[in-house]
Amino acid sequence: MLKTVVKEGESIERALKRFKRKYKKTKVLQELRNRKQYTKPSAARRVIKQKAEYKQEYLRNLED
């Protein structure tokens, strides 16, 4: 369970922002979304490979 202590003089908005950041780092929401639908291992590898190819091409274009 995440706990966020509001410091003296700190606004609620700032504390909420820290809480949201902590929550995002735990990747709970991402895990829930992944479990919602089954993805075959071969399809997952294909997606990872496509992302890597895109990233390589993007970085190559930045250098030019």
N, CA, C and O atoms as a printed pandas DataFrame, in Angstrom:
     atom_number atom_name residue_name chain_id  residue_number  x_coord  y_coord  z_coord
0              1         N          MET        A               1    0.834   -1.177    0.000
1              2        CA          MET        A               1    0.000    0.000    0.000
2              3         C          MET        A               1    0.879    1.240    0.000
3              4         O          MET        A               1    1.822    1.348    0.784
4              5         N          LEU        A               2    0.566    2.150   -0.866
5              6        CA          LEU        A               2    1.336    3.384   -0.964
6              7         C          LEU        A               2    0.883    4.397    0.074
7              8         O          LEU        A               2   -0.310    4.578    0.319
8              9         N          LYS        A               3    1.845    5.037    0.664
9             10        CA          LYS        A               3    1.545    6.092    1.618
10            11         C          LYS        A               3    2.283    7.350    1.195
11            12         O          LYS        A               3    3.458    7.311    0.830
12            13         N          THR        A               4    1.580    8.447    1.251
13            14        CA          THR        A               4    2.180    9.731    0.939
14            15         C          THR        A               4    1.885   10.673    2.101
15            16         O          THR        A               4    0.730   10.998    2.378
16            17         N          VAL        A               5    2.924   11.095    2.761
17            18        CA          VAL        A               5    2.771   12.008    3.889
18            19         C          VAL        A               5    2.816   13.432    3.358
19            20         O          VAL        A               5    3.758   13.822    2.667
20            21         N          VAL        A               6    1.797   14.193    3.687
21            22        CA          VAL        A               6    1.746   15.584    3.260
22            23         C          VAL        A               6    2.612   16.392    4.225
23            24         O          VAL        A               6    2.342   16.442    5.425
24            25         N          LYS        A               7    3.641   17.013    3.693
25            26        CA          LYS        A               7    4.564   17.789    4.512
26            27         C          LYS        A               7    3.920   19.114    4.926
27            28         O          LYS        A               7    2.985   19.591    4.284
28            29         N          GLU        A               8    4.422   19.679    5.977
29            30        CA          GLU        A               8    3.877   20.937    6.472
30            31         C          GLU        A               8    4.107   22.034    5.433
31            32         O          GLU        A               8    5.227   22.228    4.961
32            33         N          GLY        A               9    3.063   22.729    5.091
33            34        CA          GLY        A               9    3.150   23.810    4.123
34            35         C          GLY        A               9    3.067   23.341    2.672
35            36         O          GLY        A               9    3.127   24.162    1.757
36            37         N          GLU        A              10    2.929   22.034    2.450
37            38        CA          GLU        A              10    2.850   21.503    1.089
38            39         C          GLU        A              10    1.396   21.486    0.634
39            40         O          GLU        A              10    0.501   21.146    1.408
40            41         N          SER        A              11    1.166   21.849   -0.604
41            42        CA          SER        A              11   -0.200   21.862   -1.105
42            43         C          SER        A              11   -0.668   20.433   -1.388
43            44         O          SER        A              11    0.132   19.526   -1.618
44            45         N          ILE        A              12   -1.967   20.268   -1.362
45            46        CA          ILE        A              12   -2.556   18.958   -1.624
46            47         C          ILE        A              12   -2.270   18.537   -3.060
47            48         O          ILE        A              12   -2.045   17.354   -3.320
48            49         N          GLU        A              13   -2.274   19.480   -3.994
49            50        CA          GLU        A              13   -2.016   19.165   -5.390
50            51         C          GLU        A              13   -0.620   18.578   -5.565
51            52         O          GLU        A              13   -0.426   17.630   -6.326
52            53         N          ARG        A              14    0.340   19.144   -4.861
53            54        CA          ARG        A              14    1.717   18.660   -4.945
54            55         C          ARG        A              14    1.842   17.246   -4.360
55            56         O          ARG        A              14    2.523   16.387   -4.919
56            57         N          ALA        A              15    1.172   17.027   -3.227
57            58        CA          ALA        A              15    1.192   15.701   -2.603
58            59         C          ALA        A              15    0.508   14.673   -3.501
59            60         O          ALA        A              15    0.970   13.537   -3.612
60            61         N          LEU        A              16   -0.587   15.069   -4.140
61            62        CA          LEU        A              16   -1.290   14.172   -5.051
62            63         C          LEU        A              16   -0.410   13.831   -6.248
63            64         O          LEU        A              16   -0.414   12.695   -6.723
64            65         N          LYS        A              17    0.340   14.807   -6.732
65            66        CA          LYS        A              17    1.246   14.575   -7.845
66            67         C          LYS        A              17    2.328   13.565   -7.460
67            68         O          LYS        A              17    2.683   12.701   -8.261
68            69         N          ARG        A              18    2.858   13.672   -6.223
69            70        CA          ARG        A              18    3.856   12.709   -5.745
70            71         C          ARG        A              18    3.256   11.315   -5.641
71            72         O          ARG        A              18    3.899   10.326   -5.992
72            73         N          PHE        A              19    2.004   11.239   -5.149
73            74        CA          PHE        A              19    1.331    9.959   -5.032
74            75         C          PHE        A              19    1.150    9.305   -6.399
75            76         O          PHE        A              19    1.419    8.116   -6.569
76            77         N          LYS        A              20    0.691   10.094   -7.373
77            78        CA          LYS        A              20    0.476    9.561   -8.712
78            79         C          LYS        A              20    1.777    9.059   -9.327
79            80         O          LYS        A              20    1.789    8.040  -10.017
80            81         N          ARG        A              21    2.874    9.776   -9.077
81            82        CA          ARG        A              21    4.175    9.371   -9.586
82            83         C          ARG        A              21    4.611    8.044   -8.963
83            84         O          ARG        A              21    5.110    7.158   -9.657
84            85         N          LYS        A              22    4.418    7.917   -7.651
85            86        CA          LYS        A              22    4.743    6.663   -6.969
86            87         C          LYS        A              22    3.910    5.519   -7.523
87            88         O          LYS        A              22    4.426    4.427   -7.761
88            89         N          TYR        A              23    2.623    5.768   -7.729
89            90        CA          TYR        A              23    1.717    4.743   -8.240
90            91         C          TYR        A              23    2.134    4.294   -9.630
91            92         O          TYR        A              23    2.097    3.104   -9.943
92            93         N          LYS        A              24    2.528    5.244  -10.459
93            94        CA          LYS        A              24    2.930    4.907  -11.817
94            95         C          LYS        A              24    4.202    4.068  -11.826
95            96         O          LYS        A              24    4.354    3.182  -12.667
96            97         N          LYS        A              25    5.117    4.342  -10.898
97            98        CA          LYS        A              25    6.365    3.588  -10.824
98            99         C          LYS        A              25    6.144    2.140  -10.400
99           100         O          LYS        A              25    6.962    1.277  -10.716
100          101         N          THR        A              26    5.065    1.862   -9.697
101          102        CA          THR        A              26    4.792    0.483   -9.282
102          103         C          THR        A              26    4.287   -0.364  -10.445
103          104         O          THR        A              26    4.322   -1.592  -10.369
104          105         N          LYS        A              27    3.826    0.262  -11.504
105          106        CA          LYS        A              27    3.336   -0.401  -12.718
106          107         C          LYS        A              27    2.145   -1.316  -12.461
107          108         O          LYS        A              27    1.971   -2.313  -13.161
108          109         N          VAL        A              28    1.333   -0.994  -11.477
109          110        CA          VAL        A              28    0.150   -1.783  -11.163
110          111         C          VAL        A              28   -0.858   -1.682  -12.300
111          112         O          VAL        A              28   -1.390   -2.696  -12.754
112          113         N          LEU        A              29   -1.115   -0.485  -12.753
113          114        CA          LEU        A              29   -2.094   -0.276  -13.813
114          115         C          LEU        A              29   -1.664   -0.965  -15.100
115          116         O          LEU        A              29   -2.490   -1.556  -15.795
116          117         N          GLN        A              30   -0.369   -0.891  -15.422
117          118        CA          GLN        A              30    0.148   -1.540  -16.622
118          119         C          GLN        A              30   -0.043   -3.055  -16.540
119          120         O          GLN        A              30   -0.411   -3.688  -17.529
120          121         N          GLU        A              31    0.202   -3.629  -15.378
121          122        CA          GLU        A              31    0.030   -5.068  -15.177
122          123         C          GLU        A              31   -1.433   -5.467  -15.354
123          124         O          GLU        A              31   -1.726   -6.500  -15.957
124          125         N          LEU        A              32   -2.355   -4.655  -14.830
125          126        CA          LEU        A              32   -3.781   -4.944  -14.994
126          127         C          LEU        A              32   -4.183   -4.925  -16.466
127          128         O          LEU        A              32   -4.942   -5.782  -16.918
128          129         N          ARG        A              33   -3.682   -3.967  -17.196
129          130        CA          ARG        A              33   -4.009   -3.880  -18.620
130          131         C          ARG        A              33   -3.439   -5.063  -19.394
131          132         O          ARG        A              33   -4.075   -5.575  -20.315
132          133         N          ASN        A              34   -2.243   -5.490  -19.017
133          134        CA          ASN        A              34   -1.637   -6.637  -19.699
134          135         C          ASN        A              34   -2.406   -7.923  -19.418
135          136         O          ASN        A              34   -2.523   -8.769  -20.304
136          137         N          ARG        A              35   -2.926   -8.087  -18.223
137          138        CA          ARG        A              35   -3.642   -9.299  -17.855
138          139         C          ARG        A              35   -5.070   -9.325  -18.393
139          140         O          ARG        A              35   -5.714  -10.374  -18.392
140          141         N          LYS        A              36   -5.556   -8.203  -18.841
141          142        CA          LYS        A              36   -6.918   -8.113  -19.337
142          143         C          LYS        A              36   -7.111   -8.977  -20.584
143          144         O          LYS        A              36   -8.185   -9.541  -20.795
144          145         N          GLN        A              37   -6.077   -9.073  -21.396
145          146        CA          GLN        A              37   -6.168   -9.802  -22.645
146          147         C          GLN        A              37   -4.898  -10.617  -22.824
147          148         O          GLN        A              37   -3.797  -10.102  -22.631
148          149         N          TYR        A              38   -5.044  -11.897  -23.194
149          150        CA          TYR        A              38   -3.892  -12.771  -23.396
150          151         C          TYR        A              38   -3.202  -12.430  -24.705
151          152         O          TYR        A              38   -3.848  -12.223  -25.732
152          153         N          THR        A              39   -1.880  -12.374  -24.650
153          154        CA          THR        A              39   -1.073  -12.143  -25.843
154          155         C          THR        A              39   -0.148  -13.328  -26.020
155          156         O          THR        A              39    0.589  -13.692  -25.103
156          157         N          LYS        A              40   -0.185  -13.927  -27.189
157          158        CA          LYS        A              40    0.689  -15.060  -27.451
158          159         C          LYS        A              40    2.145  -14.611  -27.359
159          160         O          LYS        A              40    2.461  -13.480  -27.728
160          161         N          PRO        A              41    3.039  -15.476  -26.873
161          162        CA          PRO        A              41    4.450  -15.111  -26.759
162          163         C          PRO        A              41    5.061  -14.681  -28.091
163          164         O          PRO        A              41    5.884  -13.766  -28.131
164          165         N          SER        A              42    4.663  -15.335  -29.177
165          166        CA          SER        A              42    5.208  -14.960  -30.478
166          167         C          SER        A              42    4.768  -13.552  -30.875
167          168         O          SER        A              42    5.542  -12.800  -31.467
168          169         N          ALA        A              43    3.536  -13.201  -30.550
169          170        CA          ALA        A              43    3.036  -11.862  -30.866
170          171         C          ALA        A              43    3.741  -10.816  -30.007
171          172         O          ALA        A              43    4.032   -9.716  -30.476
172          173         N          ALA        A              44    4.011  -11.158  -28.758
173          174        CA          ALA        A              44    4.714  -10.225  -27.872
174          175         C          ALA        A              44    6.136   -9.979  -28.380
175          176         O          ALA        A              44    6.611   -8.844  -28.373
176          177         N          ARG        A              45    6.811  -11.034  -28.817
177          178        CA          ARG        A              45    8.166  -10.879  -29.368
178          179         C          ARG        A              45    8.151  -10.024  -30.631
179          180         O          ARG        A              45    9.054   -9.218  -30.854
180          181         N          ARG        A              46    7.123  -10.205  -31.452
181          182        CA          ARG        A              46    7.004   -9.431  -32.684
182          183         C          ARG        A              46    6.858   -7.939  -32.366
183          184         O          ARG        A              46    7.466   -7.097  -33.027
184          185         N          VAL        A              47    6.061   -7.625  -31.366
185          186        CA          VAL        A              47    5.858   -6.227  -30.979
186          187         C          VAL        A              47    7.162   -5.630  -30.457
187          188         O          VAL        A              47    7.506   -4.498  -30.798
188          189         N          ILE        A              48    7.890   -6.383  -29.634
189          190        CA          ILE        A              48    9.165   -5.909  -29.105
190          191         C          ILE        A              48   10.148   -5.652  -30.241
191          192         O          ILE        A              48   10.868   -4.653  -30.236
192          193         N          LYS        A              49   10.172   -6.556  -31.212
193          194        CA          LYS        A              49   11.072   -6.404  -32.357
194          195         C          LYS        A              49   10.695   -5.174  -33.193
195          196         O          LYS        A              49   11.574   -4.439  -33.643
196          197         N          GLN        A              50    9.414   -4.954  -33.398
197          198        CA          GLN        A              50    8.959   -3.795  -34.165
198          199         C          GLN        A              50    9.335   -2.490  -33.460
199          200         O          GLN        A              50    9.747   -1.527  -34.105
200          201         N          LYS        A              51    9.189   -2.465  -32.137
201          202        CA          LYS        A              51    9.554   -1.268  -31.388
202          203         C          LYS        A              51   11.049   -0.996  -31.488
203          204         O          LYS        A              51   11.469    0.155  -31.615
204          205         N          ALA        A              52   11.850   -2.052  -31.431
205          206        CA          ALA        A              52   13.298   -1.898  -31.528
206          207         C          ALA        A              52   13.694   -1.373  -32.908
207          208         O          ALA        A              52   14.553   -0.498  -33.021
208          209         N          GLU        A              53   13.071   -1.905  -33.946
209          210        CA          GLU        A              53   13.359   -1.437  -35.308
210          211         C          GLU        A              53   12.978    0.033  -35.463
211          212         O          GLU        A              53   13.723    0.809  -36.061
212          213         N          TYR        A              54   11.826    0.414  -34.929
213          214        CA          TYR        A              54   11.379    1.803  -35.016
214          215         C          TYR        A              54   12.358    2.721  -34.291
215          216         O          TYR        A              54   12.715    3.788  -34.791
216          217         N          LYS        A              55   12.782    2.294  -33.117
217          218        CA          LYS        A              55   13.708    3.110  -32.327
218          219         C          LYS        A              55   15.043    3.282  -33.051
219          220         O          LYS        A              55   15.605    4.377  -33.073
220          221         N          GLN        A              56   15.550    2.196  -33.643
221          222        CA          GLN        A              56   16.804    2.271  -34.392
222          223         C          GLN        A              56   16.676    3.254  -35.559
223          224         O          GLN        A              56   17.553    4.090  -35.775
224          225         N          GLU        A              57   15.585    3.145  -36.300
225          226        CA          GLU        A              57   15.367    4.026  -37.444
226          227         C          GLU        A              57   15.240    5.478  -36.989
227          228         O          GLU        A              57   15.776    6.382  -37.630
228          229         N          TYR        A              58   14.531    5.700  -35.884
229          230        CA          TYR        A              58   14.350    7.050  -35.352
230          231         C          TYR        A              58   15.692    7.655  -34.956
231          232         O          TYR        A              58   15.983    8.803  -35.290
232          233         N          LEU        A              59   16.501    6.889  -34.250
233          234        CA          LEU        A              59   17.806    7.386  -33.825
234          235         C          LEU        A              59   18.733    7.619  -35.021
235          236         O          LEU        A              59   19.524    8.562  -35.023
236          237         N          ARG        A              60   18.634    6.768  -36.022
237          238        CA          ARG        A              60   19.448    6.937  -37.219
238          239         C          ARG        A              60   19.079    8.244  -37.931
239          240         O          ARG        A              60   19.952    8.950  -38.436
240          241         N          ASN        A              61   17.777    8.560  -37.968
241          242        CA          ASN        A              61   17.320    9.789  -38.622
242          243         C          ASN        A              61   17.725   11.037  -37.832
243          244         O          ASN        A              61   17.943   12.099  -38.414
244          245         N          LEU        A              62   17.824   10.908  -36.526
245          246        CA          LEU        A              62   18.244   12.029  -35.708
246          247         C          LEU        A              62   19.717   12.411  -35.979
247          248         O          LEU        A              62   20.080   13.586  -35.944
248          249         N          GLU        A              63   20.533   11.413  -36.245
249          250        CA          GLU        A              63   21.949   11.655  -36.481
250          251         C          GLU        A              63   22.203   12.367  -37.812
251          252         O          GLU        A              63   23.185   13.096  -37.956
252          253         N          ASP        A              64   21.325   12.153  -38.766
253          254        CA          ASP        A              64   21.527   12.751  -40.095
254          255         C          ASP        A              64   21.330   14.225  -40.108
255          256         O          ASP        A              64   21.467   14.857  -41.156
